[in-house]
């Protein structure tokens, strides 16, 4: 949501860095032969924008004016090209039916009040019906669920897996479960609305008070609409999604949503069984068994049923919005149930509080969390001239026990585009960030569609603001559209620089998913090289990765204008671990296969003469 950044900024200000005490900064070597121990690459697509060929881009434009993409735009060719980029998972963002301003009454869908919808196309995180999909995405809205099921089949046929969003913390103010399976009651159907809180209520209430539209809310930019009358019928008023208990939420609150009650009393205490001491070491099967005889809040059951519904349809996992606003006991309950149905389910959570990372991984049974507050924020500070890259080493050290669980990204629907002036400034300056983000740990890498062709998010879409590709409006994504080339998906309209950029991403991602060393050990060499090393600029960062059969030396130059030349030092401890004798060895860059340097090992320590241009990176492999 557009106000999530405000919430996160406030939360981040109170965070404390959680570091693990360890003498050696390294990762355990994994079995190279194990197919599960391969680098994962997630390609996030905003589903309604991906296939849109319309280039009008009128602020606040309608579907007719600005166009919209469909499930069917993900053709076999499109999916093949995505996989060929080096992708293993697609995250289809915005699939569940969410509130939007468009008349689908002919399909049995009620119209949404624009006063509680953000933008015209609506927020994907204000879900209106969890048992169906967004009608905007279907060629035939009456057949929308089947069209998505066909996309699931095409995705799997292309050799890819897919995840979709589940947003347990909040739902649309006007939720209507018109497609509930037999026996499933709607959210709030059995709530006692005379009290603020009851454990099995699905919502929190402000008894005897009517909801009021926020001040300064100008739906549809002032356009006339029959439902825009200054009133939204919600009596009694419910708490707003971000936890606001006001009858009239602030314009910066998540006013289009209501908060779901998970058995957390208004004073913050828990009204359900807690996990026993030691359950952070238990398997998902033991977590599942624990909950079998427990009476849990009704909202827990509803969301577990939703997750299992989509799992049964072939969805391979979920991305959970603002997971830290929901207790990790619930996640234990739901995630263990999902894993019992699909042990390989990919469970990714949006969590921003480092103090809680381990609770959500070990107690909540999450596979992966966003590495936003640590690695992402550090890399952004480095490229914006606010920090040196040295601190990346401390970040790796602090998360050594959970580094695999921390998904890396430089671009997503919430953040400023990597190529935007507000971030890296150019796609080329984003390259060294991408190399380091992808190769520094065993964690999954995520790319946001258009990132690989330099999309900068320059459009004024309406409710959304430039530097971020709008998630609230009907809009085209120019760089991506040039790659899409009217549905040919062949890059036919890309400039030479955009083609070169996509080639860089393709080389990097494909190397990463095949490299055993990137699932092996890590050790920093930054410290030794920053000490008395002429030419080793403060914006250089280097480290090594290795497995039994592959040794890598990775060097990145974050400077946009300075070429550096220096003798890169490989400490004796690493030379010893690599079992290298005194002598000369060749290091060959694996990105372009055109650059090589000589590693000289003398008296058990190594040096290699490296010359690196601005925004350049090398992934040297020992031959």
Secondary structure as UniProt FT lines:
FT   TURN            2..3
FT   HELIX           4..12
FT   TURN            13..14
FT   TURN            32..33
FT   TURN            35..36
FT   STRAND          41..46
FT   HELIX           47..50
FT   TURN            59..60
FT   HELIX           63..66
FT   HELIX           71..73
FT   HELIX           76..84
FT   TURN            85..86
FT   STRAND          89..93
FT   STRAND          96..98
FT   HELIX           105..107
FT   HELIX           114..116
FT   TURN            119..121
FT   TURN            124..125
FT   STRAND          127..133
FT   HELIX           135..137
FT   HELIX           141..143
FT   HELIX           144..157
FT   TURN            158..159
FT   STRAND          161..166
FT   TURN            168..169
FT   STRAND          170..172
FT   TURN            173..174
FT   TURN            178..179
FT   TURN            182..183
FT   TURN            187..190
FT   TURN            193..194
FT   TURN            199..200
FT   STRAND          205..210
FT   TURN            215..216
FT   HELIX           219..222
FT   TURN            226..227
FT   STRAND          235..238
FT   TURN            241..242
FT   TURN            251..252
FT   TURN            255..256
FT   STRAND          257..260
FT   TURN            266..267
FT   TURN            277..278
FT   HELIX           279..281
FT   HELIX           284..291
FT   TURN            292..293
FT   HELIX           298..312
FT   TURN            313..314
FT   STRAND          317..320
FT   TURN            321..322
FT   HELIX           323..325
FT   HELIX           328..341
FT   TURN            343..344
FT   STRAND          346..349
FT   HELIX           354..356
FT   HELIX           357..358
FT   HELIX           359..363
FT   STRAND          368..370
FT   HELIX           372..376
FT   HELIX           377..383
FT   TURN            384..385
FT   TURN            389..390
FT   HELIX           391..398
FT   TURN            399..402
FT   HELIX           403..405
FT   STRAND          406..409
FT   TURN            413..414
FT   TURN            418..419
FT   TURN            421..424
FT   HELIX           428..430
FT   HELIX           431..439
FT   STRAND          445..448
FT   TURN            449..450
FT   HELIX           451..453
FT   TURN            466..467
FT   HELIX           478..484
FT   TURN            485..488
FT   TURN            492..493
FT   HELIX           496..514
FT   HELIX           517..519
FT   STRAND          521..524
FT   HELIX           526..530
FT   TURN            534..535
FT   TURN            538..539
FT   STRAND          540..546
FT   STRAND          551..557
FT   STRAND          564..570
FT   HELIX           572..577
FT   TURN            578..579
FT   STRAND          583..589
FT   TURN            590..592
FT   STRAND          596..602
FT   TURN            603..604
FT   STRAND          605..612
FT   TURN            614..615
FT   STRAND          617..622
//
